[in-house]
């Protein structure tokens, strides 16, 4: 939990967001996976209410794509995918092992969606406002699109 590691429980020193809630900005440089984000989100109920913005800086765009994949998997609604299935899928994708057919189908579905997010910022903001990809340069967007298109290929 990044809040427990770096902050005390007061929010006095934090700037206020537009809706009057204290806003905490966290920069993650080269974290490679989203475990810090997930743990901080899961532990947020223990702290005073605040809006948390994560800024992720990766020099490896494949790692950024994997973070998007794992965070979207973690945020899937329980009606769509149960906890057991999420856990198994996470382990398969994290391990880069042979994928079951349903995991491969999920990866191809998400890769299609991510290609659209990267190439159409207005669609991304309407469909997935949790993530903001506006700081990506066009070259980075093109590279991410190539990575996601590679993921769509079932037999590379």
N, C-alpha and C positions, 0 to 999 in steps of 0.2 A: 504494500500500500504506500504509494508515493506521498500521500498526505501525512501518514504517520511518520515517515522517514524525514520529511523536510519541513513540516509545519507544526506549529502549536495549534491549539484549538480555537484561537481567536481569529476573527475575520476582519479586524479593524484595519489592517494594512492593505487589504485587497481592494482594488478598484471595483466600482459597481457597474454591472451590466446595464443595458437599456431598460430592463424591467426591475431594476433596483436590487438585484440579488448580487452578492459578492462574487467576483469572477476570478478564478484561478487559472493561470496559463502555465502549462507544463510542456517543456521542450524535451523530446526524446531523440537523441542523436545516436544512430547506429545500434538501436536496440534489437534489431533483426526480427523479433517476434512481438506479438501484442500482449504478452503475459502481464506486463506492467500496467497496461491500460485496463485489461480485464480485472486484475486484482484491485486496482484503485476504484473502478466502477462498482465492484462487488462490495467494497468496504465503505462506500460513500455514505451509507445510512448511519455510520458511527460518528460522523462529523457534522458540524453545523451546516445548514443548507448553503450550497454555493454552486455556481455554474463552473464546470471544469472544461477547459479547452486543451486538447492534446495537439501538439505540433510535432509531427514525425519527420525527421530528416534522415534519409537513407541514401548512401551512395550506390547501393545495389537495388535497382528497380525491381528485380525479381523478389527481393525480400519485402519491398513495399507491397507488391501484388499479393504475396503470401499473407501479409498482415491483413490486407483487405479481405481476403478469403476467410481467414480464421475468425476475424471479428464479425463478418457477416454470418458465418456459421454459428457463432456463439449467440448472436442476436436473432436467430431464427425463432419465430414464435413456436411455443410448445404445441399448438394445434397442428402445425405443419410438420414438426419433427420432434420426437421425444428425446429425453435426456440420454437414454441408452444409445439411441441411434446417432445422436450428435457426438457422443464420446467415442464411439467406434469409428465414425467418419473422421473425426479430428485426429485420432491416432493413425489411421491409414494415410491421411494427407500429410501429417507431420513427418511420418516415417519414410515418405517417398517410396512406399512398397507397392506391390501388386495391388491394384484397386479392385474392389468388388464392382459388379455392374451398376448397382445403385449409387455408389460413390463416384464412379466415372460419369454417370449421367448427371449427378449433382454438380460436379466440377465443370462439365461442358455447359450446363445451364448457367452457372455463375459466370463462366468465362464469356459467354454470349452477352450477358447482362453487363459485365465489367467493360467489355469493348464498347458497348453503347454509352456507359457512364463516361468513359474517357474521351470518346469522340463527340458527345453531345452534352455539354455542361448544363444546359437548361433541363434536359431530361433527368440528369443526375441530381440536380437540386430539387426537382419536383418529386422524384421517386425515392431518393435516399438523402435527405437533408442532414443526416447525422455526420456524413463525411463531406469535406470541402476539398475538392481537387483543383481549385482555381489557381493555386500557386505553382502548379506544374507548368513547365515550359512546353512548347509545342514538340520539341525534340523528345522530351521525356514522355509526353503523351503518346507519341508515335512508337517509342520503345515499349511502353506498357501495353499498347494495343498489340504489338507483335508478340509479346509474352503471353497475353490472354488468348490470342489466336493459336499459339502453339499448344496451350492447354486444351483447346477445343479438339485437337487432333487426337483421336482415340488410340492410334497406333503410330507413334512418331518414328 
